[in-house]
Amino acid sequence: MGFLQNLFKQKSKQTQVIIPEHVKEREQQAEDKVRISVKQGLGKFKVNGIFAPKGTTLILGKVLSGQLRPGMKTSVNEKEIIITEVSLAYKKVEQLLSNQEGSILLDKFSARIEIGDILEFKQQEK
């Protein structure tokens, strides 16, 4: 059983949330800010949630464009981060494609990421 399956064994109740217009506008402004530095982007990921269990960081979100795979990297405030695992519906997969919502797992990550940030990943050079 994978890490994410163990983390999310219990089924959570889904509730509908109505988001006020002023919050949507603030969210759009947050998307426009640029704190991520990458020259060639192969996958853009919008952060919707962040969890940090036992020395790892789990980031929930949506792939806005491209794809995400383990081994892809980005730089946040001059700190490099590398994806170690991607999951779709709490199951480990090889990649997340554009418009899919899922999660990425990062090991030993210390840079500051906030909900609403857009991370732009590129393939790690070999």
Phi, psi and omega in degrees: 000131184286169181303313183291325178296320177294321182294324185245042180300316183283136177282134179260151178282136177263134178235152177271139181237131175265124183258121179297154182301319182295330177287320177299320179296318178296322178297319178296320178296322179295324178295328184284338181289146183243111175236358186255131181242110177215137182281310181241114181265132175247351180200124176254132186231121178269127183280122178248345180193151182223131176229145181230073179274130170048057173078003177241168176233127178250124182243123177264145179177197184230137176281116181278326178202156178074215181212159177236136178223158173301141180098345177287153185223163174210175177234128178239117182049046177068016175247125182281136175233146182232135177286128178258337181203143173239146182223147176233125183053042177064018176241134180298133179227169180283330181201158171248133182258169180308137180073005175269141175260134181195205181220154175236144181248132180237139176262144173046060184251130184234357179286158182272122175236138181240157175299134182101343177295151174246119180262132180247112185259152173228161180292137179291133179286138184265000000 
